[in-house]
Amino acid sequence: MFTLSKENRINASIPDQDSLSDAIYINRDGKIQSIKVSVAIQHPYMGDISIKLLSPLGTEVLLQNREGGANDNINKVFEGEALEVLQGQSTKGSWILTVQDHAAQDDGILDAWGLDLTCNEFESYKSEIFIADSTEEEQLVSTQTCRFNGRVTKAEAEIELEHPSIGDLIISILAPSGKEIILRDREETDKKFLFRTWSNVSLQEFVGESTLGTWALKIKSFHSDPSGSLKHWKIRFHYESEEDLKVIEGIGPKVENILKANHIYSYVDLATTPVSALLSLLEENPEIGQFHEPQSWPQQSLLAAQGRWVDLEALKADLHGGKII
């Protein structure tokens, strides 16, 4: 069992008669046993406020529904029965908190919110052992497939192997794009066993690469003895989710490129980007952005992030180029 804790301190305004959404991304996968949600809000009339949490699997939990009357502010940890519906779900992915102000006049601020997740490991599988075939130059290629789509922000690699002469090896990792980084190039040593972790400094050139696809570890031997075995290897990513933003009415390939060039890769990213910021990006690219209306993009993106595709299509039917008609 292990615990995951993460907090966002955002100090963002809650619009009157509108909502504010913010996301926390959990990288590690685990099976939820219990969950606590901490929320800190400044508002002079809490009876105007509702708070919802959306899990990565699309389960929505209403944490607070216009309770508190004329009391001001809230600094509370939600736990217990209301959140039991999330037990057994995966921790991994985007968790979205939505705070809605149902009345006019009073201004509010979401100061911070966080998650505390107590989890069990999902069932794990033993690593395979690979043994190189005899060729003119002994070369072992081991592959691992990444099935999630994102952009690498940090990478680490861990390798464990035995060989009669570690100093006669060239070790490299190949990304799905074909980019290759050499980790070790026949460095002199008399060791016959290697267990090492290469940090993000060594793998810096993978930053910005797509995670999706097959990653390969290549080990080439220039030693006369063909024996040797790879006991274990893995590559770990920190990444930003990447999704098809062209699903959003009003966004085509060129606008999608602008958004992703500014680190807006996912529906959650777009849903939590203020319309004013989107307008600024479009104004910086007038030859592309002058004909686009981004006012509905965050609303559309929130529906996409929640997996509410029927509601999204209904909303898009009322739009023309992203603008409500």
PESULRA-V143688 format. One line per field, one symbol per residue. psi: psi as a letter, one per 20 degrees, with the letter a starting at -180 (. if undefined). A space follows every 50 residues. Layout:
psi = ???
//
This chain:
psi = qrpppqqpohlqqoqpkaqpqqqppphppropgqqpoppopppiniiipq pqpprhijpppohpnkqicjqqrpnqoprbghjhiipirqhpappppppp ojrrfpqrpogqqrpoppqqqrprqqqqpppqqprgpoppopqpppjqpa pphqqqqppprqqhnhijqpprpprhiipppphpnlppqjqjppoqppah ghkhiipiqphpapppppoppkqhoirqqohqqqppqprpqprniihppi pagghghgghikknhrhgghhjpqhhhghgghhimhigiijqojhighgg hggghijmhghghgghhjqokipp.
//
